[in-house]
């Protein structure tokens, strides 16, 4: 993914760009990257203190958005905030990994202890668990042809072109099945349970 330099494009409308991402619109990802790529890298470099690591984090963040667009919910917050939080978490993970590597090599692990805990809170843990259950249920309910493409594309790391070859189907068919599956998954995961509401808060 190319760097956009010091300029950024106007941010796209969150709900609309999310819909396009779910439908597999590559231009939507390009628009999001143009608008928020610089922000994601800035967040990452503040944590990692490494421009190279920040680039890696940015790649991970936008790859996550592309492969799992249903994890963003426009009704719960802005895409800008969501990407910033994801970038921070991935950057913290990178720093912790580096600290563990240094510790294994016999270096001082004080940097590891200094990293703030970015683990999910109780509410987030419950929501993540509910989302996971919903996802597994939604996957199980997909038609077999769609389930096969999703498995290859998102669990086996294949592109839809590679999935088409493995399944012996045209590329267009694989892409259509994948988009249909993502639409179904997005609809299922659009409104996960709110732990606060379930507690009667």
Steps between C-alpha positions, in 0.01 A plus 500: 500500500655829397573775751294813454773733629408798712161566349174321561176479311167610648364225726230286339158459663544216749176309438533521123865398486426214740227375271738512204772318694259223592415466131871467420542839332878548477460871424337544842812367669712736291284794611528403866877461469531837326297667775640324808831341401697791638305498826554127549874534440524794741325305774725202437825696491418673830481157665772311313745790449581332171379624160566158349295328771226760457478413131465132591229583752314709243508212255357268767225746593375548146537130419280431803240751381500347152478137609262558793292810417215375719711564813439873453157628600423854380217531751740461793763756407693659216730312269775749588478407870473128427810505280691704757420253777587203280829665401583563865428140596704358213787738580494397867508137389805579288682669788418214733627253244825693468535515879444127530760442229752712689412321822559164336836632384590593858421871477327704767120455482413830666353627172252213505384594848457862395252422223145573618258213502297523180299189568124517457281599793213283625243652266726466197580141590131413516429671169796324335376165633148568376634608160705182479195286575293694249772464238526123543122470485479719192776304328326171572179633345665608174438283194781250450643673187527833684643335811774337292610832348495678838707224656764521229504881484497586870614192688744347253638833374414455132401776261166452328694416183693226680176377657343482154786282376480267800123466470508467123261789442524827301656796679179698459303224671745490791481878540120499486477224760744683726309827476170326570650328802642827635163669459335225703769515768480879518123488547534240776774695681354847444343528844684285760365482857583793725630369837384813682145450373506133592601596855209740510727805524 
